[in-house]
Amino acid sequence: MKKTYYLFNPGRLSRKDNTLKFVAVNEKGEEQDAKYIPIEDTSDLYVFGSLDANSALYNFLAKNQIAVHFFDYYEHYTGSFMPKDYLLAGKMQVEQTLCYYQSHKRIEIAQKIVQGSAFNILKNIKYYNNRDKDLDEHISDLETLKNKAETCETVPELMGIEGNIWKRYYSSFDIILKNFKMGQRTKQPPENEINTLISFGNMICYTTCLDAIYHTQLNPTISFLHEPGTRRYSLALDIAEIFKPIIVDRCIFKVINKGEITNKDFSIELNSCRLKDSGRKTFLEAYKARLEETIKHRVLQKNVSYKHLIKLECYKLAKHALGIETYEPLKIWW
């Protein structure tokens, strides 16, 4: 299985024969020992520090179908270098577009996405409710909102319900988590440690979904729940809704409740909070382990990783658009 590599330090990335050569630069501007990344072992790169590279390097990455995702100083996702869409097909593009433009088709898919997200959210809540956490009221409210989502007739109405589902879900974090309080959900910038972890984890999940879409015939700019924008891959936002509870949030619960990330891994700056390198590395280690974790798939009857489940979700959407098979979102059964 190919690996994702994370580049935290500033430095220069270049081609060395058929490998990638990365030379990090320290705070004094001094070059460190070179590290080599085998090209055939690489699926994508996540860049958190300033990166010096030339067009020859990006041509090399493109030929090997390797994407590069960039993040700024505050862990905000800023964009991706994506190789040429080698799997895009005209028929898929047309059918996916029709599913967006025909309102009854769009709302059907959008409702399925929210159903899958709400189901997985409830699975998380119920897991902790069975471990001496008082979450009965949260469960009741979420069940009510989930039922309301199934009766929505327009996407804006559904988006409103979906927002309320996440708001009620996040209000349970202060009960589930140890030693930290989340309070209200805040973004751009996140105001405390848990909001920072959520924002960072959600962006990483978004890029993971984007990478999965890239390896299918789906167009990442045509979405169903989120409104397609002029400068974003909104389909990745749709798919991430289903996987954030079972990948991102489970990682947050793990690293906080086990004390793997503590106050020293954050930096508070003028009503904003950001992860230090130590916190990013710890969270990404947990995230990577979660993606590589496998479960026995009920249909395929074989073990598949969480990362592969994301790609399977893309395939299901593609089959739905082509009229091959009705889309059913992932609802965790384990």
VENSUL-V769493 format. One record per residue. N is the residue number from 1. RES is the residue in one small letter. SS is DSSP state (A for helix, B for strand, O for the rest). OMEGA is omega in whole degrees, 0 to 359 (none if undefined). D_CENTER is the distance of its C-alpha to the mean C-alpha in whole Angstrom. Layout:
# VENSUL-V769493
n:N res:RES ss:SS omega:OMEGA d_center:D_CENTER
n:N res:RES ss:SS omega:OMEGA d_center:D_CENTER
This chain:
# VENSUL-V769493
n:1 res:m ss:O omega:179 d_center:19
n:2 res:k ss:O omega:187 d_center:18
n:3 res:k ss:B omega:170 d_center:16
n:4 res:t ss:B omega:179 d_center:14
n:5 res:y ss:B omega:182 d_center:16
n:6 res:y ss:B omega:180 d_center:15
n:7 res:l ss:B omega:183 d_center:18
n:8 res:f ss:O omega:185 d_center:19
n:9 res:n ss:O omega:172 d_center:22
n:10 res:p ss:O omega:180 d_center:24
n:11 res:g ss:B omega:182 d_center:26
n:12 res:r ss:B omega:177 d_center:27
n:13 res:l ss:B omega:182 d_center:25
n:14 res:s ss:B omega:177 d_center:28
n:15 res:r ss:B omega:174 d_center:29
n:16 res:k ss:B omega:187 d_center:31
n:17 res:d ss:O omega:179 d_center:33
n:18 res:n ss:O omega:176 d_center:30
n:19 res:t ss:B omega:174 d_center:28
n:20 res:l ss:B omega:180 d_center:25
n:21 res:k ss:B omega:179 d_center:27
n:22 res:f ss:B omega:178 d_center:26
n:23 res:v ss:B omega:180 d_center:28
n:24 res:a ss:B omega:178 d_center:27
n:25 res:v ss:B omega:181 d_center:29
n:26 res:n ss:O omega:184 d_center:30
n:27 res:e ss:O omega:180 d_center:31
n:28 res:k ss:O omega:181 d_center:34
n:29 res:g ss:O omega:181 d_center:33
n:30 res:e ss:O omega:180 d_center:34
n:31 res:e ss:B omega:177 d_center:33
n:32 res:q ss:O omega:178 d_center:32
n:33 res:d ss:O omega:180 d_center:32
n:34 res:a ss:O omega:173 d_center:30
n:35 res:k ss:B omega:185 d_center:27
n:36 res:y ss:B omega:181 d_center:27
n:37 res:i ss:B omega:180 d_center:24
n:38 res:p ss:B omega:186 d_center:25
n:39 res:i ss:A omega:183 d_center:24
n:40 res:e ss:A omega:182 d_center:24
n:41 res:d ss:A omega:189 d_center:22
n:42 res:t ss:B omega:175 d_center:19
n:43 res:s ss:B omega:178 d_center:16
n:44 res:d ss:B omega:182 d_center:14
n:45 res:l ss:B omega:175 d_center:15
n:46 res:y ss:B omega:186 d_center:13
n:47 res:v ss:B omega:181 d_center:16
n:48 res:f ss:O omega:177 d_center:16
n:49 res:g ss:O omega:178 d_center:20
n:50 res:s ss:O omega:185 d_center:22
n:51 res:l ss:B omega:177 d_center:23
n:52 res:d ss:B omega:181 d_center:26
n:53 res:a ss:O omega:180 d_center:26
n:54 res:n ss:O omega:184 d_center:28
n:55 res:s ss:A omega:179 d_center:28
n:56 res:a ss:A omega:178 d_center:29
n:57 res:l ss:A omega:181 d_center:26
n:58 res:y ss:A omega:173 d_center:24
n:59 res:n ss:A omega:179 d_center:26
n:60 res:f ss:A omega:178 d_center:26
n:61 res:l ss:A omega:181 d_center:22
n:62 res:a ss:A omega:180 d_center:22
n:63 res:k ss:A omega:180 d_center:25
n:64 res:n ss:O omega:175 d_center:23
n:65 res:q ss:O omega:180 d_center:20
n:66 res:i ss:O omega:178 d_center:18
n:67 res:a ss:B omega:177 d_center:15
n:68 res:v ss:B omega:182 d_center:15
n:69 res:h ss:B omega:186 d_center:12
n:70 res:f ss:B omega:178 d_center:14
n:71 res:f ss:B omega:181 d_center:14
n:72 res:d ss:O omega:184 d_center:17
n:73 res:y ss:O omega:183 d_center:19
n:74 res:y ss:O omega:180 d_center:17
n:75 res:e ss:O omega:176 d_center:14
n:76 res:h ss:O omega:174 d_center:13
n:77 res:y ss:B omega:183 d_center:11
n:78 res:t ss:B omega:179 d_center:14
n:79 res:g ss:B omega:183 d_center:14
n:80 res:s ss:B omega:165 d_center:14
n:81 res:f ss:B omega:182 d_center:17
n:82 res:m ss:O omega:176 d_center:17
n:83 res:p ss:O omega:179 d_center:20
n:84 res:k ss:O omega:181 d_center:22
n:85 res:d ss:O omega:186 d_center:20
n:86 res:y ss:O omega:182 d_center:22
n:87 res:l ss:O omega:182 d_center:22
n:88 res:l ss:O omega:181 d_center:22
n:89 res:a ss:O omega:183 d_center:25
n:90 res:g ss:A omega:182 d_center:27
n:91 res:k ss:A omega:179 d_center:27
n:92 res:m ss:A omega:180 d_center:24
n:93 res:q ss:A omega:180 d_center:23
n:94 res:v ss:A omega:183 d_center:26
n:95 res:e ss:A omega:178 d_center:25
n:96 res:q ss:A omega:178 d_center:22
n:97 res:t ss:A omega:178 d_center:23
n:98 res:l ss:A omega:178 d_center:26
n:99 res:c ss:A omega:177 d_center:23
n:100 res:y ss:A omega:186 d_center:22
n:101 res:y ss:A omega:179 d_center:26
n:102 res:q ss:O omega:191 d_center:27
n:103 res:s ss:A omega:181 d_center:27
n:104 res:h ss:A omega:177 d_center:27
n:105 res:k ss:A omega:181 d_center:25
n:106 res:r ss:A omega:183 d_center:22
n:107 res:i ss:A omega:178 d_center:23
n:108 res:e ss:A omega:180 d_center:23
n:109 res:i ss:A omega:181 d_center:19
n:110 res:a ss:A omega:178 d_center:18
n:111 res:q ss:A omega:178 d_center:20
n:112 res:k ss:A omega:179 d_center:18
n:113 res:i ss:A omega:180 d_center:15
n:114 res:v ss:A omega:177 d_center:16
n:115 res:q ss:A omega:180 d_center:18
n:116 res:g ss:A omega:179 d_center:15
n:117 res:s ss:A omega:182 d_center:13
n:118 res:a ss:A omega:179 d_center:16
n:119 res:f ss:A omega:182 d_center:17
n:120 res:n ss:A omega:174 d_center:15
n:121 res:i ss:A omega:179 d_center:15
n:122 res:l ss:A omega:178 d_center:19
n:123 res:k ss:A omega:177 d_center:18
n:124 res:n ss:A omega:182 d_center:17
n:125 res:i ss:A omega:181 d_center:20
n:126 res:k ss:A omega:178 d_center:22
n:127 res:y ss:A omega:181 d_center:22
n:128 res:y ss:A omega:176 d_center:22
n:129 res:n ss:A omega:179 d_center:25
n:130 res:n ss:O omega:180 d_center:27
n:131 res:r ss:O omega:174 d_center:27
n:132 res:d ss:O omega:173 d_center:29
n:133 res:k ss:O omega:182 d_center:27
n:134 res:d ss:O omega:184 d_center:29
n:135 res:l ss:O omega:183 d_center:26
n:136 res:d ss:A omega:181 d_center:28
n:137 res:e ss:A omega:178 d_center:28
n:138 res:h ss:A omega:180 d_center:24
n:139 res:i ss:A omega:180 d_center:24
n:140 res:s ss:A omega:180 d_center:27
n:141 res:d ss:A omega:181 d_center:26
n:142 res:l ss:A omega:176 d_center:22
n:143 res:e ss:A omega:179 d_center:24
n:144 res:t ss:A omega:180 d_center:26
n:145 res:l ss:A omega:179 d_center:23
n:146 res:k ss:A omega:179 d_center:22
n:147 res:n ss:A omega:177 d_center:25
n:148 res:k ss:A omega:180 d_center:26
n:149 res:a ss:A omega:183 d_center:23
n:150 res:e ss:O omega:180 d_center:24
n:151 res:t ss:O omega:181 d_center:27
n:152 res:c ss:O omega:182 d_center:26
n:153 res:e ss:O omega:179 d_center:27
n:154 res:t ss:O omega:180 d_center:26
n:155 res:v ss:A omega:177 d_center:22
n:156 res:p ss:A omega:178 d_center:23
n:157 res:e ss:A omega:180 d_center:24
n:158 res:l ss:A omega:178 d_center:21
n:159 res:m ss:A omega:177 d_center:19
n:160 res:g ss:A omega:178 d_center:21
n:161 res:i ss:A omega:180 d_center:21
n:162 res:e ss:A omega:177 d_center:17
n:163 res:g ss:A omega:178 d_center:17
n:164 res:n ss:A omega:177 d_center:20
n:165 res:i ss:A omega:181 d_center:18
n:166 res:w ss:A omega:180 d_center:15
n:167 res:k ss:A omega:180 d_center:18
n:168 res:r ss:A omega:178 d_center:20
n:169 res:y ss:A omega:181 d_center:18
n:170 res:y ss:A omega:179 d_center:17
n:171 res:s ss:O omega:178 d_center:21
n:172 res:s ss:O omega:185 d_center:21
n:173 res:f ss:A omega:180 d_center:19
n:174 res:d ss:A omega:177 d_center:22
n:175 res:i ss:A omega:185 d_center:24
n:176 res:i ss:A omega:188 d_center:21
n:177 res:l ss:O omega:177 d_center:21
n:178 res:k ss:O omega:169 d_center:24
n:179 res:n ss:O omega:180 d_center:25
n:180 res:f ss:O omega:174 d_center:23
n:181 res:k ss:O omega:181 d_center:23
n:182 res:m ss:O omega:185 d_center:20
n:183 res:g ss:O omega:180 d_center:23
n:184 res:q ss:O omega:175 d_center:21
n:185 res:r ss:O omega:179 d_center:18
n:186 res:t ss:O omega:181 d_center:18
n:187 res:k ss:O omega:170 d_center:16
n:188 res:q ss:O omega:2 d_center:17
n:189 res:p ss:O omega:172 d_center:19
n:190 res:p ss:O omega:189 d_center:17
n:191 res:e ss:O omega:179 d_center:21
n:192 res:n ss:O omega:190 d_center:20
n:193 res:e ss:A omega:183 d_center:19
n:194 res:i ss:A omega:176 d_center:17
n:195 res:n ss:A omega:178 d_center:15
n:196 res:t ss:A omega:179 d_center:15
n:197 res:l ss:A omega:180 d_center:12
n:198 res:i ss:A omega:181 d_center:11
n:199 res:s ss:A omega:180 d_center:10
n:200 res:f ss:A omega:181 d_center:9
n:201 res:g ss:A omega:180 d_center:7
n:202 res:n ss:A omega:179 d_center:5
n:203 res:m ss:A omega:177 d_center:6
n:204 res:i ss:A omega:178 d_center:5
n:205 res:c ss:A omega:177 d_center:1
n:206 res:y ss:A omega:181 d_center:3
n:207 res:t ss:A omega:175 d_center:6
n:208 res:t ss:A omega:178 d_center:5
n:209 res:c ss:A omega:178 d_center:6
n:210 res:l ss:A omega:179 d_center:8
n:211 res:d ss:A omega:178 d_center:10
n:212 res:a ss:A omega:178 d_center:10
n:213 res:i ss:A omega:181 d_center:12
n:214 res:y ss:A omega:181 d_center:14
n:215 res:h ss:O omega:172 d_center:16
n:216 res:t ss:O omega:179 d_center:17
n:217 res:q ss:O omega:180 d_center:19
n:218 res:l ss:O omega:174 d_center:17
n:219 res:n ss:O omega:186 d_center:17
n:220 res:p ss:O omega:181 d_center:14
n:221 res:t ss:O omega:181 d_center:16
n:222 res:i ss:O omega:185 d_center:17
n:223 res:s ss:O omega:186 d_center:16
n:224 res:f ss:O omega:178 d_center:17
n:225 res:l ss:O omega:176 d_center:16
n:226 res:h ss:O omega:180 d_center:15
n:227 res:e ss:O omega:178 d_center:18
n:228 res:p ss:O omega:179 d_center:18
n:229 res:g ss:O omega:181 d_center:18
n:230 res:t ss:O omega:186 d_center:20
n:231 res:r ss:O omega:177 d_center:18
n:232 res:r ss:O omega:179 d_center:14
n:233 res:y ss:O omega:190 d_center:12
n:234 res:s ss:A omega:178 d_center:12
n:235 res:l ss:A omega:177 d_center:12
n:236 res:a ss:A omega:176 d_center:8
n:237 res:l ss:A omega:178 d_center:8
n:238 res:d ss:A omega:185 d_center:10
n:239 res:i ss:A omega:180 d_center:8
n:240 res:a ss:A omega:180 d_center:5
n:241 res:e ss:A omega:184 d_center:8
n:242 res:i ss:A omega:189 d_center:9
n:243 res:f ss:A omega:179 d_center:7
n:244 res:k ss:A omega:181 d_center:6
n:245 res:p ss:A omega:188 d_center:10
n:246 res:i ss:A omega:177 d_center:11
n:247 res:i ss:A omega:184 d_center:8
n:248 res:v ss:A omega:186 d_center:7
n:249 res:d ss:A omega:177 d_center:11
n:250 res:r ss:A omega:176 d_center:13
n:251 res:c ss:A omega:179 d_center:12
n:252 res:i ss:A omega:179 d_center:13
n:253 res:f ss:A omega:183 d_center:16
n:254 res:k ss:A omega:187 d_center:17
n:255 res:v ss:A omega:178 d_center:17
n:256 res:i ss:A omega:185 d_center:19
n:257 res:n ss:A omega:176 d_center:21
n:258 res:k ss:O omega:177 d_center:22
n:259 res:g ss:O omega:179 d_center:23
n:260 res:e ss:O omega:173 d_center:21
n:261 res:i ss:O omega:182 d_center:20
n:262 res:t ss:O omega:182 d_center:23
n:263 res:n ss:A omega:183 d_center:24
n:264 res:k ss:A omega:181 d_center:25
n:265 res:d ss:A omega:181 d_center:21
n:266 res:f ss:B omega:175 d_center:21
n:267 res:s ss:B omega:180 d_center:23
n:268 res:i ss:B omega:184 d_center:24
n:269 res:e ss:B omega:172 d_center:26
n:270 res:l ss:O omega:178 d_center:27
n:271 res:n ss:O omega:176 d_center:25
n:272 res:s ss:B omega:182 d_center:22
n:273 res:c ss:B omega:177 d_center:20
n:274 res:r ss:B omega:178 d_center:18
n:275 res:l ss:B omega:171 d_center:17
n:276 res:k ss:O omega:180 d_center:20
n:277 res:d ss:A omega:181 d_center:19
n:278 res:s ss:A omega:179 d_center:20
n:279 res:g ss:A omega:179 d_center:18
n:280 res:r ss:A omega:182 d_center:15
n:281 res:k ss:A omega:180 d_center:16
n:282 res:t ss:A omega:181 d_center:17
n:283 res:f ss:A omega:182 d_center:13
n:284 res:l ss:A omega:174 d_center:12
n:285 res:e ss:A omega:178 d_center:15
n:286 res:a ss:A omega:180 d_center:14
n:287 res:y ss:A omega:179 d_center:10
n:288 res:k ss:A omega:179 d_center:12
n:289 res:a ss:A omega:179 d_center:14
n:290 res:r ss:A omega:180 d_center:12
n:291 res:l ss:A omega:183 d_center:11
n:292 res:e ss:A omega:178 d_center:14
n:293 res:e ss:O omega:184 d_center:16
n:294 res:t ss:B omega:174 d_center:18
n:295 res:i ss:B omega:179 d_center:19
n:296 res:k ss:B omega:182 d_center:22
n:297 res:h ss:O omega:186 d_center:21
n:298 res:r ss:O omega:181 d_center:24
n:299 res:v ss:O omega:182 d_center:24
n:300 res:l ss:O omega:181 d_center:24
n:301 res:q ss:O omega:174 d_center:26
n:302 res:k ss:O omega:180 d_center:24
n:303 res:n ss:B omega:177 d_center:21
n:304 res:v ss:B omega:180 d_center:18
n:305 res:s ss:B omega:176 d_center:15
n:306 res:y ss:A omega:179 d_center:12
n:307 res:k ss:A omega:179 d_center:10
n:308 res:h ss:A omega:177 d_center:13
n:309 res:l ss:A omega:178 d_center:13
n:310 res:i ss:A omega:179 d_center:10
n:311 res:k ss:A omega:177 d_center:12
n:312 res:l ss:A omega:178 d_center:15
n:313 res:e ss:A omega:177 d_center:13
n:314 res:c ss:A omega:179 d_center:14
n:315 res:y ss:A omega:180 d_center:17
n:316 res:k ss:A omega:177 d_center:18
n:317 res:l ss:A omega:180 d_center:17
n:318 res:a ss:A omega:179 d_center:19
n:319 res:k ss:A omega:178 d_center:22
n:320 res:h ss:A omega:181 d_center:22
n:321 res:a ss:A omega:181 d_center:23
n:322 res:l ss:O omega:179 d_center:25
n:323 res:g ss:O omega:182 d_center:27
n:324 res:i ss:O omega:186 d_center:27
n:325 res:e ss:O omega:180 d_center:25
n:326 res:t ss:O omega:183 d_center:24
n:327 res:y ss:O omega:172 d_center:20
n:328 res:e ss:O omega:184 d_center:19
n:329 res:p ss:O omega:176 d_center:16
n:330 res:l ss:O omega:173 d_center:15
n:331 res:k ss:O omega:188 d_center:17
n:332 res:i ss:O omega:183 d_center:17
n:333 res:w ss:O omega:183 d_center:20
n:334 res:w ss:O omega:none d_center:21
